[in-house]
Amino acid sequence: MLIVRERAWWAALIALVAAGLLAAYLWSQPRLYQSTTTLLFETAPERVVDIEEVVDNSLRGKEDMILQVHLEQITSRQFMQRVMDSLSEDEKQLLTQPYADEEGHVPSLSSVIRQSSAISHASGAPIFRITFRHRSAEGAALLANRYAHKYIDYLDERSDQGNQRAIGFLQEQADELRSKIEESEMKLQQYRQEHNLVSLEENQNIVLERMKELNGAVTKARVAKLAAAAKVSEVENALDNDNNLLEIPAISEGSAVDATATKLAQAKAERETLATKYLERHPRMIENQKQIDGLEKMLQTQIKSRVTDLRNQLAEAQEREDKLRTELDAAEQDALKRDKQAIQYNVLRRQIESDQRLFDQLMARLNETNVSSQLSNVDARVVDEAQPAGAPFTPDRNKVIASSAMLFLLILIGIPLAMEAFDNKLKTEWDVGSFLQKSFLGEIPMVKGNNPEKRAKIVLDNENPRAREYFRSIYSQIMLMSEASPPRISVITSTLPGEGKTFVASNLASCFAKHHARTLLIDCDLRRPQINRFFDLKNDAGLIPWMESGEMPTDAEKLVDDPLLQVRQVSPYLHVLRSGGVTQEASELFQSQKFHNLLLRLRDQYDQIIIDTPPVGGFSDALFLASQADETLFVAKHNHVNRRKVKYLLERIDHTPGRVLGVIFNQTKTSRTQQYGFYGFYDEKTYRNYYGDNKSSQSSSLAARERLQPETGRA
């Protein structure tokens, strides 16, 4: 929540704009009307007569498979073209005109139907919901009803076509048998006349009985062959016309094809369910697709195998018939030896009888098929026709509001979190404690005003009580955490210029002085000195002139009064040692023995020495100074420097004797102060409310005490 609160205003602004744009976009979408027609498939339709149908459209025992086939058919391009062909010109105009663009271009009817349709199968019931969403309420209802009625007509037409093909095949076979029977009767009559045969001898009864048995077997074999031929013919006709082989009972019933097709339908139904939850590359979707591909491949293989079986059955029936005929011929040859004339006569007669029986069976089936073709065997009916909607389906006000609110929350929370993940700036106590693994000494808020002299003397002048409290808090943290005892040398540095290290050094030195510790502030930023300007001093004496002079006096008191060094007192207990100019050879001065001896002598005169150094990220001066100090205070401008770079610099300082005591945040914003600061519960209004009445009296009293306080060496 802190991360979100930090960027709440601009994140809320972006989220509000995005949500408003989304709402405007959704609300500007064309109005769509929705209509639905419900189509029911009877699972057990009533039969007027008990006649087996040529094309079975019922769902008995194979509901899921057949319903899936229906769904594929009704959503196919071929059926869509059938519906389009049934539309009149006025109806086409009604469907396409609402989609005309500003230039008057009208999309194709097929594209309008494709983008408008939503046909689904109700789970657990033989029901199809044919739904269309269209810019015209009448157009949506028209398409839904037309699709339902045309599909019923399609099923009826397909059934009629199957019946007609079966009738044609049976009629052709019956005509062939009729001609054959007539020809056989003529041959028998001619044979009797030629051989003057009136009756057969009794001694031929045994042979006749044997031949009768063989003839019956031949008849059965031939009937089986014709049955097999009918099935093969139906399969071949379906293959030629690209019809669905699963609709042929000889393919689907009583075989593994039915079981595989059922599993395939279940897998596809499962995919529809998974598609509502997962994307295409989800492992379950991929596994489901592999299962469907395997089942489809298995189904095709089984269908091919079943077709091959039917052809093999036909070949076996033919072979069996041929074999039986061979046996019959052998028996006839045996009988011919006894009575060639009688055998020949019986052969002709039995042939006629066999053909007659087969003819009778074909005629019976032909009559049944004729009756079946006169009856409607379509098991689908419309139970609820679509009506023009009275109100648009979309855009829906509640959905628009919900979508916009969801986008608003997503951006409001997501963008700050994402930016925080990529933000590598040093800005929180967690960054200091967990990432840098250093102590957090405190923070200083953004001080109003551009006068650097006033900002450097906040603690001395008591003009900003709120900021002064922050410096006092940092002072307390230093006193609690420091392991070095006075006299103590502290180095203050930062990563980059402009982070406020000199500002912090000046006011921390004032804090030590306010607590009656004899304090010396040394300006060791010899490339860009500022302390003299902050305390309104000329920079005509200090470190550089003194270091370039002769030998050091042995008397420490004389050292402080040296005219080249000129240590100046700027307030009770606070002294300042200026740089005395600018030089590019600062590193050579700080590594000299003379500077080292100078620090030793000054340590004898002061309780606290604070050294302001150049930024350690740009110059190595701070490292040389830290090696001669007791501790280092690191100043970081809040949310400004790279925390990885800061960590690298702190590790370098830690290799010196002047270990890093902690990190101070400078120029923190009010919101950040309240969130992360050591005194985060303070703000300027709270401070004024609490101390406002006594501010003047307290300041006057404190100033009087400071003027009367004697300067007695160490506190």
C-alpha positions in Angstrom: 0.0 0.0 0.0 2.9 2.4 0.7 4.1 1.9 -2.9 0.7 2.6 -4.3 0.2 5.6 -2.1 3.5 7.1 -3.2 2.3 7.3 -6.8 -1.4 7.4 -6.1 -2.2 10.8 -7.6 -0.7 10.4 -11.0 -1.6 6.7 -11.1 -5.2 7.6 -10.3 -5.1 10.2 -13.1 -3.8 7.7 -15.7 -6.3 5.1 -14.4 -9.2 7.5 -14.6 -8.3 8.6 -18.1 -7.8 5.0 -19.3 -11.1 3.9 -17.6 -12.9 6.8 -19.2 -11.5 6.0 -22.6 -12.5 2.4 -22.2 -16.0 3.3 -21.1 -16.3 5.8 -24.0 -15.1 3.1 -26.4 -17.4 0.4 -25.1 -20.4 2.7 -25.0 -19.7 4.0 -28.5 -19.8 0.4 -29.9 -22.8 -0.3 -32.2 -26.0 -1.5 -30.5 -26.4 -5.3 -30.9 -29.7 -7.2 -30.5 -29.8 -10.9 -29.5 -32.3 -13.5 -30.5 -32.3 -17.3 -29.8 -34.2 -20.2 -31.3 -34.2 -23.5 -29.4 -34.0 -26.7 -31.4 -34.8 -30.0 -29.8 -33.7 -33.5 -31.0 -36.1 -36.3 -30.0 -34.2 -39.2 -28.4 -37.0 -41.7 -28.9 -39.5 -40.5 -31.5 -42.8 -42.3 -32.0 -43.1 -44.7 -35.0 -46.3 -45.1 -37.1 -45.1 -48.4 -38.5 -42.3 -50.7 -37.4 -40.1 -50.3 -40.4 -36.3 -49.9 -40.2 -35.3 -46.6 -41.8 -32.6 -46.3 -44.5 -31.1 -43.1 -42.9 -31.3 -43.2 -39.1 -31.4 -39.7 -37.6 -32.4 -40.7 -34.1 -30.2 -40.5 -31.1 -30.7 -44.0 -29.7 -27.6 -45.1 -28.0 -25.2 -42.5 -29.6 -26.5 -39.2 -28.3 -23.2 -37.4 -27.8 -21.7 -38.5 -31.1 -24.8 -37.6 -33.2 -25.2 -34.2 -31.5 -21.6 -33.4 -32.2 -22.2 -34.3 -35.8 -25.2 -32.0 -35.9 -23.2 -29.2 -34.4 -20.5 -29.6 -37.0 -23.1 -29.6 -39.8 -25.1 -26.6 -38.7 -22.0 -24.5 -38.2 -20.4 -25.5 -41.5 -19.8 -23.1 -44.4 -21.9 -25.4 -46.7 -25.0 -25.0 -44.5 -24.4 -21.3 -44.1 -24.4 -21.0 -47.9 -27.7 -23.0 -47.9 -29.2 -20.4 -45.5 -27.9 -17.5 -47.6 -29.4 -19.0 -50.7 -32.8 -19.1 -49.0 -32.8 -15.4 -48.2 -34.7 -13.0 -50.4 -33.2 -9.7 -51.6 -35.1 -7.7 -49.0 -33.9 -10.0 -46.2 -30.3 -9.7 -47.4 -30.7 -5.9 -47.4 -32.1 -6.0 -43.9 -29.1 -8.1 -42.7 -26.3 -6.2 -44.4 -27.4 -2.5 -44.5 -27.0 -1.9 -40.7 -23.3 -2.7 -41.1 -22.6 -0.1 -43.9 -19.7 2.2 -43.1 -19.6 6.0 -43.5 -18.7 5.7 -47.2 -21.6 3.4 -47.8 -19.6 0.2 -48.2 -21.6 -2.8 -47.2 -19.9 -6.0 -45.9 -20.6 -9.4 -47.4 -23.5 -11.4 -46.1 -21.3 -14.3 -45.1 -19.1 -12.1 -43.0 -22.2 -10.6 -41.2 -23.5 -14.1 -40.5 -20.2 -15.4 -39.3 -19.6 -12.6 -36.8 -23.2 -12.7 -35.6 -23.7 -16.4 -34.9 -23.3 -18.2 -31.6 -24.6 -21.8 -31.9 -24.2 -24.0 -28.8 -25.2 -27.4 -27.5 -26.8 -27.4 -24.1 -24.8 -29.7 -21.9 -26.7 -32.8 -20.7 -29.7 -32.3 -23.1 -30.4 -32.8 -26.8 -31.0 -29.1 -27.3 -29.3 -26.6 -29.6 -29.5 -22.9 -28.9 -29.1 -21.0 -32.2 -28.3 -17.4 -31.1 -27.6 -14.4 -33.4 -26.4 -11.0 -32.4 -27.2 -8.3 -34.9 -27.5 -4.6 -35.2 -31.1 -5.1 -36.2 -33.5 -6.8 -33.8 -35.5 -8.2 -36.8 -32.3 -9.4 -38.4 -31.2 -11.3 -35.3 -34.6 -13.0 -35.1 -34.7 -13.7 -38.8 -31.3 -15.5 -38.8 -32.0 -17.6 -35.7 -35.4 -18.8 -37.0 -34.1 -19.3 -40.6 -31.1 -21.4 -39.4 -33.4 -23.7 -37.3 -36.0 -24.2 -40.0 -33.5 -24.7 -42.8 -31.6 -27.3 -40.7 -34.8 -29.3 -40.2 -35.4 -29.0 -44.0 -31.8 -30.1 -44.6 -32.3 -33.2 -42.4 -35.5 -34.0 -44.2 -33.9 -33.6 -47.6 -30.9 -35.8 -46.6 -33.3 -38.5 -45.4 -35.2 -38.3 -48.7 -32.0 -38.6 -50.7 -31.0 -41.7 -48.7 -34.3 -43.3 -49.2 -34.3 -42.5 -53.0 -30.8 -44.0 -53.4 -31.9 -47.1 -51.5 -35.1 -47.4 -53.6 -33.1 -47.0 -56.8 -30.7 -49.7 -55.8 -33.4 -52.1 -54.7 -35.5 -51.4 -57.9 -32.5 -52.1 -60.1 -31.7 -55.4 -58.4 -35.4 -56.4 -58.6 -35.6 -55.6 -62.3 -32.4 -57.7 -62.9 -33.9 -60.7 -61.0 -37.2 -60.4 -62.8 -35.5 -60.6 -66.2 -33.4 -63.4 -65.0 -36.4 -65.4 -63.7 -38.3 -64.9 -67.0 -35.3 -66.0 -68.9 -34.9 -69.1 -66.7 -38.5 -70.0 -67.1 -38.2 -69.8 -70.8 -35.1 -72.0 -70.8 -36.9 -74.6 -68.6 -39.9 -74.7 -70.8 -37.7 -75.1 -73.9 -35.7 -77.9 -72.2 -38.9 -79.8 -71.3 -40.1 -79.5 -74.9 -36.8 -80.7 -76.4 -36.4 -83.7 -74.1 -40.1 -84.5 -73.6 -39.9 -84.4 -69.9 -43.1 -84.9 -67.9 -42.0 -86.3 -64.5 -38.8 -87.4 -62.8 -37.9 -90.9 -61.6 -38.3 -91.8 -58.0 -34.7 -93.1 -57.8 -33.5 -89.5 -58.2 -35.0 -88.4 -54.8 -31.8 -89.0 -52.8 -29.8 -86.9 -55.3 -32.4 -84.3 -55.4 -32.4 -84.0 -51.6 -28.7 -83.4 -51.6 -28.9 -80.9 -54.3 -31.8 -79.2 -52.5 -29.6 -78.7 -49.4 -26.8 -77.4 -51.5 -29.2 -75.1 -53.4 -30.5 -73.7 -50.1 -26.9 -73.0 -48.9 -26.2 -71.3 -52.3 -29.4 -69.2 -51.8 -28.3 -68.1 -48.3 -24.8 -67.3 -49.6 -26.2 -65.3 -52.4 -28.6 -63.4 -50.1 -25.7 -62.7 -47.8 -23.7 -61.6 -50.8 -26.4 -59.2 -51.9 -26.8 -57.9 -48.4 -23.1 -57.3 -48.2 -23.2 -55.8 -51.7 -26.0 -53.4 -50.6 -23.9 -52.3 -47.6 -20.8 -51.8 -49.7 -22.8 -49.9 -52.4 -24.2 -47.6 -49.7 -20.7 -47.0 -48.4 -19.3 -46.4 -51.8 -22.1 -44.0 -52.6 -21.4 -42.1 -49.4 -17.7 -41.9 -50.2 -18.5 -40.6 -53.7 -20.8 -37.9 -52.3 -18.5 -37.0 -49.3 -21.3 -38.0 -46.9 -20.6 -38.7 -43.2 -19.9 -42.5 -43.0 -21.0 -42.4 -39.3 -24.6 -42.0 -40.4 -24.5 -45.5 -42.1 -25.6 -48.2 -39.6 -23.2 -50.7 -41.2 -20.3 -48.5 -40.2 -21.2 -47.3 -36.7 -23.4 -50.0 -35.1 -21.9 -52.9 -33.3 -18.2 -51.9 -33.9 -15.4 -50.0 -32.2 -16.3 -47.0 -34.4 -19.2 -46.2 -32.2 -17.2 -46.2 -29.0 -14.3 -44.2 -30.5 -16.8 -41.6 -32.0 -18.4 -41.3 -28.6 -15.0 -40.7 -26.9 -14.2 -38.1 -29.6 -17.4 -36.2 -29.0 -16.7 -36.3 -25.3 -13.2 -34.9 -25.8 -14.5 -32.1 -28.0 -17.1 -31.3 -25.4 -14.4 -31.2 -22.8 -12.4 -28.9 -25.0 -15.3 -26.4 -25.1 -15.5 -26.5 -21.3 -11.7 -26.0 -21.0 -11.7 -23.2 -23.6 -13.8 -21.1 -21.2 -11.1 -21.3 -18.6 -7.8 -21.6 -20.4 -5.9 -20.3 -23.4 -4.8 -22.4 -26.3 -1.3 -23.1 -24.9 -2.4 -24.2 -21.5 -1.1 -27.8 -20.7 -4.7 -29.1 -20.3 -5.7 -27.6 -23.6 -2.7 -29.1 -25.4 -3.3 -32.5 -23.8 -7.0 -32.3 -24.8 -6.0 -31.4 -28.4 -3.6 -34.4 -28.5 -6.4 -36.6 -27.3 -8.8 -35.3 -30.0 -6.1 -35.7 -32.7 -5.5 -39.3 -31.5 -9.2 -40.1 -31.4 -9.8 -38.6 -34.8 -6.9 -40.6 -36.3 -8.2 -43.7 -34.6 -11.7 -43.1 -35.8 -10.6 -42.6 -39.4 -8.5 -45.8 -39.1 -11.4 -47.8 -37.6 -13.8 -46.4 -40.3 -11.3 -47.5 -43.0 -11.0 -50.8 -41.3 -14.8 -51.2 -41.1 -15.1 -50.3 -44.8 -12.4 -52.9 -45.6 -14.3 -55.4 -43.5 -17.5 -54.8 -45.4 -15.6 -55.3 -48.7 -14.0 -58.4 -47.3 -17.4 -59.7 -46.2 -18.6 -59.2 -49.7 -15.6 -61.0 -51.1 -16.1 -63.8 -48.6 -19.8 -64.0 -49.5 -18.9 -64.2 -53.1 -16.3 -66.9 -52.4 -18.7 -68.8 -50.2 -21.3 -68.7 -52.9 -18.8 -69.8 -55.5 -17.7 -72.6 -53.3 -21.2 -73.8 -52.7 -22.0 -73.5 -56.4 -18.9 -75.6 -57.1 -20.2 -78.3 -54.7 -23.6 -78.0 -56.3 -22.1 -78.4 -59.7 -20.3 -81.5 -58.6 -23.5 -82.9 -57.3 -25.2 -82.1 -60.5 -22.4 -83.9 -62.4 -23.0 -86.9 -60.2 -26.7 -86.8 -60.8 -26.0 -86.2 -64.5 -24.4 -89.5 -64.7 -27.7 -91.1 -63.6 -30.0 -88.9 -65.5 -28.5 -86.0 -67.3 -31.9 -84.9 -68.5 -33.5 -84.9 -65.1 -30.6 -83.1 -63.5 -30.6 -80.4 -66.1 -34.3 -80.0 -65.6 -34.0 -79.7 -61.8 -31.1 -77.2 -62.2 -33.2 -74.9 -64.2 -36.2 -75.3 -61.9 -34.2 -74.6 -58.7 -32.6 -71.6 -60.3 -36.0 -70.2 -60.9 -37.1 -70.9 -57.4 -33.9 -69.4 -55.9 -34.3 -66.3 -58.0 -38.0 -66.1 -57.1 -37.3 -66.2 -53.4 -34.6 -63.5 -53.7 -37.0 -61.4 -55.8 -39.7 -61.7 -53.2 -37.3 -60.5 -50.5 -36.1 -57.5 -52.6 -39.7 -56.5 -53.4 -40.7 -56.7 -49.7 -37.7 -54.4 -48.8 -38.5 -52.1 -51.7 -42.1 -51.7 -50.5 -40.9 -51.0 -46.9 -38.5 -48.4 -48.2 -41.3 -46.7 -50.3 -43.5 -46.5 -47.2 -40.7 -45.2 -45.1 -39.9 -42.5 -47.6 -43.5 -41.2 -47.3 -43.1 -40.7 -43.6 -41.1 -37.9 -41.9 -38.3 -39.4 -39.9 -36.6 -36.1 -38.9 -36.4 -36.1 -35.1 -35.7 -32.4 -34.7 -38.2 -29.7 -34.0 -38.3 -26.0 -32.9 -39.6 -25.6 -29.4 -39.0 -21.9 -29.0 -38.8 -19.5 -31.9 -36.8 -16.3 -31.8 -38.5 -13.0 -31.4 -37.1 -9.5 -32.1 -35.5 -8.2 -28.9 -37.0 -5.1 -27.4 -33.7 -3.8 -26.0 -30.1 -4.1 -27.2 -27.9 -6.9 -25.8 -24.8 -4.7 -25.9 -23.4 -2.3 -24.9 -24.5 -3.2 -21.4 -24.2 -0.3 -18.9 -23.4 -2.6 -16.0 -20.7 -4.4 -18.0 -19.2 -1.1 -19.2 -19.1 0.2 -15.6 -17.6 -3.1 -14.3 -15.0 -3.2 -17.1 -14.0 0.4 -16.5 -13.8 0.0 -12.8 -11.7 -3.1 -13.2 -9.3 -1.3 -15.5 -9.1 1.6 -13.1 -8.1 -0.6 -10.2 -5.7 -2.6 -12.3 -3.9 0.5 -13.5 -4.1 2.2 -10.1 -2.4 -0.8 -8.4 -0.5 -2.4 -11.2 1.4 0.6 -12.7 2.9 1.7 -9.3 3.9 -1.9 -8.5 5.4 -2.4 -11.9 7.4 0.9 -11.7 8.5 0.1 -8.2 9.9 -3.2 -9.5 12.0 -1.4 -12.1 12.9 1.6 -9.8 16.5 1.2 -8.5 16.6 4.5 -6.6 17.5 4.7 -2.9 14.4 5.9 -1.2 13.2 3.7 1.7 14.4 2.5 5.1 14.2 -1.0 3.6 16.7 0.0 1.0 19.1 1.1 3.7 18.6 -1.7 6.1 18.1 -4.7 3.8 19.8 -3.8 0.6 22.7 -1.6 1.9 22.8 -3.4 5.2 23.5 -0.1 7.0 21.7 1.8 9.8 19.2 4.4 8.9 20.1 7.6 10.9 17.2 9.7 9.9 15.9 12.0 7.2 15.6 15.7 6.4 12.6 17.0 4.6 12.7 19.4 1.7 13.5 22.9 3.1 11.6 25.8 1.5 13.6 28.7 0.1 16.6 29.0 -2.2 19.0 30.8 0.2 21.8 28.3 1.0 23.1 30.5 3.8 19.8 30.3 5.7 19.5 26.6 5.1 23.0 25.9 6.4 22.1 27.7 9.7 18.7 26.2 10.4 19.8 24.8 13.7 21.7 28.0 14.7 18.9 30.5 13.8 15.9 28.4 15.0 13.9 29.6 11.9 12.6 26.2 11.0 11.6 24.3 14.1 10.3 21.3 12.1 13.6 20.8 10.2 15.6 21.5 13.4 13.7 18.6 15.0 14.9 16.3 12.2 18.5 17.3 12.8 18.1 16.7 16.5 16.7 13.3 15.8 19.7 12.5 13.6 22.0 13.8 16.3 20.4 11.5 18.8 20.8 8.5 16.5 24.5 9.3 16.1 25.1 9.5 19.8 23.2 6.2 20.4 24.9 4.3 17.6 28.5 5.7 17.6 31.1 3.5 19.2 33.8 6.2 19.1 34.2 8.4 22.2 35.1 12.1 22.1 37.3 13.5 20.8 35.8 12.1 17.6 36.3 12.8 13.9 33.3 12.3 11.6 33.5 12.4 7.8 30.4 13.4 5.9 30.2 12.5 2.2 27.7 11.6 -0.5 27.5 9.9 -3.9 27.1 12.9 -6.2 27.3 16.6 -6.0 24.1 18.4 -5.0 22.9 15.9 -2.5 23.2 18.3 0.4 26.2 16.9 2.3 27.5 20.4 3.2 24.0 21.5 4.3 23.8 18.4 6.5 27.4 18.8 7.8 26.8 22.5 8.8 23.6 21.8 10.7 24.9 18.6 12.4 27.9 20.6 13.5 25.5 23.2 14.9 23.6 20.4 16.8 26.8 19.2 18.5 27.6 22.8 19.4 24.1 23.3 20.8 24.7 20.4 23.1 27.8 22.2 24.4 30.3 20.0 22.6 33.3 22.0 21.3 32.9 21.4 17.6 35.1 22.1 14.5 33.6 22.0 11.0 36.4 21.5 8.4 35.8 22.3 4.7 37.8 19.6 2.9 35.9 19.9 -0.4 39.0 21.7 -1.9 37.6 21.6 -5.4 34.3 23.3 -4.6 34.3 24.8 -1.1 31.1 26.2 0.3 31.3 26.4 4.1 32.8 29.9 4.0 29.9 31.1 2.0 27.3 29.4 4.2 28.8 31.3 7.3 29.4 34.5 5.5 33.2 34.2 5.7 36.0 35.1 3.2 37.9 32.2 1.9 41.3 33.9 2.3 42.8 31.6 4.9 42.5 27.9 5.8 43.8 24.5 4.9 45.5 25.3 1.5 47.6 28.3 2.6 48.6 26.6 5.8 49.5 23.3 4.1 51.7 25.2 1.6 53.5 27.1 4.4 56.4 26.0 6.6 56.6 23.8 9.7 53.7 23.2 12.1 53.9 24.9 15.5 54.2 22.4 18.3 51.8 24.4 20.5 48.1 23.4 19.8 46.8 26.7 20.9 49.1 28.6 18.7 48.0 26.3 15.8 44.4 27.4 16.2 45.5 31.0 16.2 47.8 30.6 13.2 47.2 33.5 10.8 47.3 31.2 7.8 44.9 28.6 9.3 42.5 31.2 11.0 40.0 28.9 12.7 36.9 31.1 13.1 34.2 30.9 15.8 30.7 31.3 14.2 28.7 30.5 17.4 29.2 29.3 20.9 31.1 26.0 20.8 31.2 26.0 16.9 34.4 26.8 15.0 35.0 26.6 11.2 38.2 25.8 9.3 37.9 27.0 5.8 39.5 25.5 2.7 41.5 28.7 2.0 41.0 28.5 -1.7 40.6 25.9 -4.5 43.1 23.2 -5.7 43.1 20.2 -7.9 45.8 18.5 -5.8 43.6 17.7 -2.8 44.5 14.0 -2.7 48.2 14.9 -2.2 47.4 17.2 0.6 45.2 14.7 2.5 47.8 11.9 2.3 50.6 14.1 3.6 52.0 13.7 7.1 51.5 17.3 7.8 47.7 17.0 7.4 47.7 13.9 9.5 49.6 15.7 12.3 47.1 18.6 11.9 44.2 16.3 12.6 45.9 14.9 15.7 46.6 18.4 17.1 43.0 19.5 16.4 41.6 16.4 18.0 43.2 17.6 21.3 41.3 20.9 21.0 37.8 19.8 20.1 35.2 17.2 21.2 33.8 16.7 17.7 35.4 17.3 14.4 33.1 17.2 11.3 34.8 17.0 7.9 32.9 18.0 4.8 34.4 16.0 1.8 33.9 15.9 -1.9 31.4 13.3 -3.2 33.0 9.9 -2.9 31.3 8.9 -6.2 33.4 11.4 -8.1 36.7 11.7 -6.1 38.8 9.5 -3.9 39.4 12.3 -1.4 36.6 11.0 0.9 38.3 7.6 1.1 41.7 9.2 2.2 39.8 11.3 4.8 37.8 8.3 6.1 41.0 6.4 6.7 42.0 9.1 9.3 38.5 9.5 10.8 36.5 7.5 13.4 33.3 7.2 11.4 31.6 8.2 8.2 28.1 9.6 7.8 26.7 9.1 4.3 24.2 11.6 2.9 21.9 10.5 0.1 19.4 12.7 -1.7 16.1 10.9 -1.4 14.9 9.0 -4.5 17.8 10.4 -6.5 20.9 8.0 -6.5 21.2 4.5 -7.7 21.2 2.2 -4.7 23.6 -0.3 -6.3 26.2 2.5 -6.8 25.7 3.6 -3.2 26.3 0.0 -2.0 29.5 -0.2 -4.0 30.8 3.1 -2.5 29.8 2.1 1.1 31.8 -1.1 0.7 34.8 0.9 -0.4 34.5 3.2 2.6 34.1 0.2 4.9 37.6 -0.9 3.9 38.9 2.2 5.7 39.1 2.8 9.5 36.3 5.3 9.3 33.5 2.8 9.0 30.1 4.0 7.8 27.9 4.7 10.8 24.7 5.1 8.8 22.8 6.8 6.0 20.9 10.1 6.1 18.2 10.9 3.6 18.0 14.5 2.5 15.3 16.4 0.7 12.5 13.9 1.4 9.1 14.8 0.3 6.3 15.3 2.9 4.5 12.2 1.8 7.7 10.1 2.0 8.6 11.6 5.4 5.2 10.5 6.8 5.7 7.0 5.4 9.4 6.2 6.1 10.8 8.9 8.3 12.1 8.4 11.8 9.8 11.2 12.9 7.3 10.4 10.2 4.4 11.3 12.5 5.5 14.9 12.6 4.5 17.6 10.1 4.8 21.3 10.2 1.1 21.8 11.2 1.4 19.4 14.1 4.6 21.0 15.3 3.0 24.5 15.2 -0.1 23.3 17.0 2.0 21.8 19.8 4.8 24.4 20.2 3.2 27.5 18.6 2.2 29.4 21.8 5.6 29.0 23.4 7.9 29.3 20.3 8.9 33.0 20.9 9.6 32.6 24.6 11.5 29.4 24.2 13.7 30.9 21.4 14.5 33.9 23.5 15.3 31.9 26.6 17.5 29.5 24.7 19.4 32.4 23.0 20.0 34.0 26.4 21.4 30.8 27.9 23.7 30.4 24.9 25.1 34.0 25.3 25.7 33.5 29.0 27.3 30.0 28.6 31.1 30.2 29.0 33.4 28.5 26.6 35.4 26.1 28.8 37.1 23.7 26.5 35.3 20.5 26.3 31.6 19.9 27.2 
